[in-house]
């Protein structure tokens, strides 16, 4: 795909539903008793992988123009699939399913695409094994495929070495079936979508500081789930509006969960003025409309406890920093190296190819802003967040940029280029 610069963007849009919440709505709806109606479900490749896995375990899932209906079979209603479960490119599907399937009464193998088979799964294998799960990496390398043999679990108190909502969620989901209470303490607070949704479905969940806990569940019950717009998807339009002069964009119904919305705080620190309106606090995650105007940005330091709240937005923050005055330092973000790609190395190489003054560090990047960027031929490495970040960056650069494997955005935002193009007309 070839992208040329534009003078500004303007208009209004609603970004697709939150990917993390969509995954969890399918999962909890499947193990709840009765019907779950999901409004705003994200029909991306990752979320469809989750739905397909549960369909293969006997769950009836119906899709209409506006809703996805899950006919749950209760905590013990899943059936053994007739073969390997393919999680596609979805780390959320792979890790959360590991926790959910460990206590079932059947055996299963989880696998995924080439990228998933390189991503670290030992971080869920170890705590689940501590609970009594029989789970192992088929190739012995700590990655998928994973062989899971259903077994009886015991609740544990786990101190996680990483702040990861996927690790925490895998353990809490397993804890629904365990004997005794299960708790997870993190070094800093990761997104809490699982805790919020478990409460909505009737689970007994505690959240105290950096520790989340769950008691064994007798039963969960189907709910009506309204999925807000994904702030990770909104981040690209926030950045475009900030970078391009005379731009104004209104983004409707965006999730603003404080464990997820660190991008808004960093934008404010960089000098942005983002207005929040029509905030709602219904059951589940809060949402609001965001009104963004162009702004002159300044360099900041991004690190510490805020990192888990914006880990997926760090590539976009790095690109924004190229246009800011002064130096931006991103640290404590080594987790970026084990996402769909090594996002530190790829962002440094890509932005440098576009003329940025940027250096790779062990756990992040250092960017000295203010140098004009120019178009380049960029390999996205089939990473959806890299592709969307560099598409926005190209709008503010000089000359033409070519993105290889640009269609990888379907993993989280199938209509991204269409929405971006509509705002640039």
NORDA-V335706 format. One record per pair of residues at least 24 apart in sequence whose ideal C-beta (glycine too) atoms are under 6 Angstrom apart, sorted by the first residue. I is the first residue (numbers start at 1). J is the second residue. If there is no record, write none. Layout:
I&J, I&J
This chain:
1&403, 1&406, 2&400, 2&402, 3&391, 3&394, 3&401, 4&400, 5&395, 5&397, 6&395, 6&424, 8&244, 8&246, 8&247, 9&240, 9&244, 9&247, 9&423, 9&424, 10&247, 10&248, 11&423, 12&250, 13&419, 14&229, 14&252, 14&253, 15&229, 15&230, 15&233, 15&234, 16&42, 16&413, 17&41, 17&42, 17&227, 18&227, 18&228, 18&230, 18&255, 19&230, 19&412, 20&193, 21&193, 21&227, 22&47, 22&227, 23&47, 23&50, 23&92, 24&193, 24&194, 24&197, 25&225, 26&50, 26&51, 28&197, 28&201, 29&70, 29&72, 30&54, 30&59, 30&70, 30&72, 31&75, 32&72, 32&201, 32&220, 32&221, 32&222, 33&72, 33&74, 33&219, 33&221, 34&72, 34&221, 34&222, 35&71, 35&222, 36&70, 36&72, 36&222, 36&223, 37&67, 37&69, 37&224, 38&68, 38&225, 39&67, 39&226, 40&227, 41&68, 41&227, 44&411, 44&412, 44&414, 45&410, 45&411, 46&90, 46&411, 49&87, 49&88, 49&90, 49&93, 50&93, 53&85, 56&81, 57&81, 72&222, 78&104, 80&106, 84&109, 84&111, 85&110, 86&111, 87&112, 88&112, 88&113, 89&113, 89&115, 89&411, 91&119, 92&166, 94&144, 95&124, 95&166, 95&170, 96&169, 96&170, 98&124, 98&170, 99&170, 99&171, 99&173, 99&174, 100&173, 101&148, 102&128, 102&133, 102&135, 102&148, 102&174, 103&153, 103&174, 103&177, 104&150, 105&150, 106&150, 107&149, 108&148, 109&145, 109&147, 110&146, 111&144, 111&145, 112&144, 115&340, 116&144, 117&143, 117&144, 119&338, 120&338, 123&167, 124&167, 124&170, 127&158, 127&171, 128&174, 130&156, 131&156, 131&174, 153&177, 153&178, 154&178, 154&179, 155&180, 155&181, 155&182, 157&183, 158&184, 159&185, 160&184, 160&186, 163&187, 163&188, 163&190, 163&308, 164&190, 165&190, 165&191, 169&194, 172&214, 175&214, 176&217, 178&216, 181&213, 181&215, 182&214, 183&211, 183&213, 184&212, 185&210, 185&211, 186&210, 188&305, 188&308, 189&259, 190&308, 191&259, 191&260, 192&259, 196&284, 200&283, 200&284, 228&253, 228&255, 228&285, 228&287, 229&253, 229&254, 231&255, 231&260, 231&261, 232&312, 233&413, 235&263, 235&313, 235&316, 236&388, 236&392, 238&292, 239&316, 239&320, 239&392, 240&392, 241&292, 242&272, 242&294, 242&295, 243&323, 243&396, 244&396, 245&294, 247&294, 248&293, 249&292, 250&291, 251&290, 252&289, 253&287, 254&290, 255&285, 255&287, 256&286, 256&288, 257&285, 259&309, 260&309, 262&306, 262&309, 262&310, 263&310, 263&313, 266&302, 266&317, 269&300, 270&297, 270&298, 270&300, 271&295, 271&297, 271&298, 297&324, 298&324, 298&325, 298&326, 299&324, 299&326, 299&327, 299&328, 299&369, 300&328, 301&329, 302&330, 303&331, 303&332, 304&332, 307&332, 307&333, 311&335, 312&385, 315&343, 315&347, 315&385, 315&389, 316&389, 318&347, 318&365, 319&389, 319&393, 321&367, 321&369, 322&351, 322&356, 322&367, 322&369, 322&373, 324&369, 325&370, 327&368, 328&367, 329&366, 330&364, 330&365, 331&363, 331&364, 332&363, 333&363, 333&364, 334&363, 340&383, 341&381, 341&383, 346&381, 346&386, 350&378, 350&390, 354&397, 373&397, 374&398, 374&399, 375&399, 375&400, 375&401, 376&401, 377&402, 378&403, 379&404, 380&404, 380&405, 380&408, 382&408, 384&408, 384&409, 384&411, 384&412, 388&416
